[in-house]
Amino acid sequence: MKREGFTLLELLVVMAILGILAGVLGFNLLGSYRTTQLREAASQLTGDLRQARSDALKGGQDIRLDVALNTPAYTVTRGTGTQTRTLPGGVVVAAATGSNHVSYEAPGGTTDGNGVVWTLRHPGGRETKVKVVGITGKVMIDATN
């Protein structure tokens, strides 16, 4: 009498292969998710910096953006009004080269002339840099990450 089906060993081998594939896929998805969160945080910060520069050019009032190191919070001050913003995904401003703030002066939308580089770090260990260039106040995200 011939029985059709799979042996227990064959089933265990297939389950082990599927488990390995699921682990590799999950690890890759987690890395992509962390990268996306870091990019979103960098885009939010650069967007606020660019908006501050634009508002100083158009609105005729000085605008200042202050970061708090090792936290996800930063503040944007327009005249007497202050708004606190939070970076998404647990991303923090981990380091600053230069100052912890950028001031855009009306009516030219320029800074005090000193450039700033802020390092954003995701809890998963990934990093990127946000740069504010010298007197022009142009904002860039480091393209290497």
VMD Tcl script that draws the C-alpha trace (Angstrom):
set ca {
  {0.00 0.00 0.00}
  {1.47 3.34 -1.10}
  {0.73 6.48 0.96}
  {0.93 9.94 -0.51}
  {2.02 12.99 1.49}
  {5.03 14.58 3.09}
  {7.24 13.30 5.82}
  {7.72 15.22 9.03}
  {11.32 15.94 8.06}
  {10.28 17.48 4.72}
  {7.73 19.70 6.45}
  {10.31 20.85 9.03}
  {12.85 21.71 6.31}
  {10.26 23.77 4.39}
  {9.19 25.56 7.60}
  {12.83 26.36 8.43}
  {13.43 27.82 4.97}
  {10.25 29.92 5.22}
  {11.32 31.15 8.67}
  {14.73 32.23 7.38}
  {13.17 34.04 4.42}
  {10.66 35.81 6.68}
  {13.48 36.92 9.01}
  {15.55 38.35 6.16}
  {12.54 40.12 4.68}
  {11.53 41.53 8.07}
  {15.04 42.85 8.73}
  {15.15 44.57 5.33}
  {11.70 46.10 5.84}
  {12.70 47.41 9.28}
  {15.80 49.09 7.80}
  {13.71 50.70 5.07}
  {11.17 51.91 7.63}
  {13.91 53.49 9.77}
  {15.42 55.21 6.72}
  {12.00 56.56 5.78}
  {11.43 57.94 9.29}
  {14.83 59.64 9.24}
  {14.16 61.19 5.84}
  {10.76 62.39 7.01}
  {12.31 64.07 10.07}
  {15.05 65.70 7.96}
  {12.43 66.91 5.47}
  {10.33 68.40 8.27}
  {13.28 70.28 9.77}
  {14.56 71.56 6.41}
  {11.02 72.54 5.44}
  {10.65 74.61 8.59}
  {14.06 76.22 8.01}
  {13.19 77.06 4.41}
  {9.82 78.44 5.49}
  {11.51 80.60 8.13}
  {13.91 81.99 5.51}
  {11.07 82.68 3.11}
  {8.96 84.34 5.82}
  {11.88 86.58 6.82}
  {12.23 87.62 3.18}
  {8.53 88.30 2.68}
  {7.20 89.12 6.12}
  {9.75 91.61 7.31}
  {10.33 90.05 10.74}
  {13.25 88.09 12.16}
  {12.68 84.37 12.67}
  {14.72 82.06 14.87}
  {14.81 78.26 14.98}
  {16.34 76.64 18.10}
  {17.11 72.93 18.49}
  {17.50 71.09 21.78}
  {20.25 68.48 21.55}
  {19.36 64.84 22.19}
  {15.64 65.54 21.98}
  {13.16 65.50 19.10}
  {11.93 69.02 19.95}
  {12.78 72.36 18.39}
  {11.18 75.78 18.51}
  {10.39 78.34 15.84}
  {10.10 81.94 17.06}
  {8.40 84.56 14.90}
  {8.31 87.94 16.62}
  {6.72 87.25 20.00}
  {5.11 83.94 19.00}
  {6.88 80.63 19.65}
  {5.89 77.27 18.20}
  {7.38 73.99 19.44}
  {7.69 71.23 16.87}
  {8.64 67.57 17.30}
  {10.56 65.38 14.87}
  {8.70 62.17 13.95}
  {9.79 58.59 14.54}
  {11.84 59.21 17.68}
  {14.50 61.02 15.63}
  {16.61 63.42 17.72}
  {19.07 66.20 16.95}
  {22.14 64.36 18.23}
  {24.91 66.86 17.53}
  {25.50 70.39 16.32}
  {28.50 71.82 14.54}
  {28.24 75.52 15.05}
  {25.24 76.82 16.95}
  {22.06 75.28 18.31}
  {20.03 77.96 16.54}
  {19.60 79.71 13.22}
  {18.28 83.27 12.96}
  {16.96 84.60 9.68}
  {17.05 88.38 9.60}
  {14.52 90.47 7.73}
  {14.34 91.80 5.11}
  {17.09 89.81 3.37}
  {16.43 86.38 4.87}
  {20.13 86.06 5.71}
  {21.81 84.56 8.78}
  {24.60 85.86 10.98}
  {27.11 84.35 8.54}
  {28.01 81.23 10.47}
  {27.01 77.91 8.99}
  {25.38 75.19 11.06}
  {25.35 71.41 10.70}
  {22.91 69.38 12.75}
  {23.13 65.60 12.93}
  {19.78 63.82 13.10}
  {19.85 60.32 14.58}
  {17.19 57.63 14.48}
  {16.93 55.32 17.54}
  {17.90 52.47 15.18}
  {21.33 54.09 14.67}
  {20.92 55.71 11.26}
  {22.04 59.32 10.85}
  {21.82 62.20 8.40}
  {22.90 65.81 8.50}
  {20.97 69.03 7.94}
  {23.17 71.94 6.88}
  {22.49 75.68 6.89}
  {25.05 77.43 4.69}
  {26.78 80.60 5.91}
  {25.24 84.00 5.32}
  {22.79 82.91 2.62}
  {20.94 80.55 4.96}
  {20.45 77.95 2.22}
  {19.35 74.61 3.70}
  {20.51 71.16 2.55}
  {20.14 67.55 3.62}
  {23.36 65.53 3.50}
  {23.04 63.33 0.43}
  {25.34 60.59 1.75}
  {22.65 59.07 4.00}
}
mol new
graphics top color blue
foreach p $ca { graphics top sphere $p radius 0.5 }
foreach p [lrange $ca 0 end-1] q [lrange $ca 1 end] { graphics top cylinder $p $q radius 0.2 }
display resetview
